[in-house]
Amino acid sequence: MSLRLRPGVSTADTAYGTVLLDERSGDYWQLNPTAATVFRRLAAGDSETQAAAALADEFDVDPAQALLDVTALVEHLRTARLVTS
């Protein structure tokens, strides 16, 4: 799965993760370091399973919980209409 930002959404890395800005509405979302890692991996072409495995390895998270977290993040990004896939 390749996750792409919707046109009009930009990103900026911060000291505490990544910010997504919807330039049309002015709304922004702060992704914490774990969410930012997942977002970057999905944007680079990783599947949700691959991103979850990387999350579990890097942050010492249970693999099953990591997959649930990745799935939830993707759903939130889609619901907010920030990404396309």
Rosetta blueprint (number, residue, H / E / L):
1 M L
2 S L
3 L L
4 R E
5 L E
6 R L
7 P L
8 G L
9 V E
10 S E
11 T E
12 A E
13 D E
14 T E
15 A L
16 Y L
17 G E
18 T E
19 V E
20 L E
21 L E
22 D E
23 E L
24 R L
25 S L
26 G L
27 D L
28 Y E
29 W E
30 Q E
31 L E
32 N L
33 P H
34 T H
35 A H
36 A H
37 T H
38 V H
39 F H
40 R H
41 R H
42 L H
43 A H
44 A L
45 G L
46 D L
47 S L
48 E H
49 T H
50 Q H
51 A H
52 A H
53 A H
54 A H
55 L H
56 A H
57 D H
58 E H
59 F H
60 D L
61 V L
62 D L
63 P H
64 A H
65 Q H
66 A H
67 L H
68 L H
69 D H
70 V H
71 T H
72 A H
73 L H
74 V H
75 E H
76 H H
77 L H
78 R H
79 T H
80 A L
81 R L
82 L L
83 V E
84 T E
85 S L
